[in-house]
């Protein structure tokens, strides 16, 4: 994938695939796409893979839409209504925008981010706002000197509230490479620089961090490890589910994995999602479910 911003080109992972079968596109969050040449493309009404076409999935159609995401009612509304997506991107531990940060939003199915969306505003506390149209599905790329580049995946289609905004509750806290390495070494993990790194936040439908949730991953590598964080956000080597912090990480993950999040009784909290990844970036994703 290629992203052009501020005169630079950021290479994400051109060899990674979005899908093998059309069901993978549903896991990415769209039930009106099919898998073609390992990419999710929009299907024509009543069409098949033989008559599919690639279209703009950024929410420019004017139709009413409503849905439920893994048991959580989603904001409803007409497609194509302009709004601002607000994402907080900080340097970890500072609560402030990283010096020299650049960020763009990308259509989820624009695999090379050929049409990056530049931020409208960037505030000192890291709040970064992108102009979108309702119904959009996006990921956000952030880069800053001395910090591991970030890929923030937004699982759901976005519809604004009455204020005309969508504010993501979680924070994309960008980490220095040395800090990430020290955390891994403290847990006895040898990092593979070619593997994916994923940070996961669990929240209830009401927006509270969710404790007692465990993460499973389809087809993990031999060295893949799921790590949970305690209430002080320190890695807990003995934990098997989220604490009140609602935070977990997958280290040495396979690329484009399918994740599930379970309640303590084994029932689904978040059914499944295929996560966008890049060897150069940490993927941040927040999963929401009932209770």
Secondary structure, DSSP 8 states (H G I E B T S, - for coil): -EEEETTEEEE--TT--S-SSHHHHHHTT-SSEEEETTEEEE--TT--GGG------SS----EE--EETTEE---EETT-EEEEEEEEEETTT-S--TT-EEEEEETT-TT-TT-EEEEEE-TTSEEEEEEETTB-EEEEEE-TTS-EEEEE--S-B---TTSEEEEEEEEEE--HHHHHHHHHHTT----TTSEEEEEEEEETTS-B--S-EEEETT--TT-EEEEE-TTS-EETT-SS--TT-EEEEEEE-TT-EEEEE-TTS-EEEEEEE----TTEEEEEEEEE--
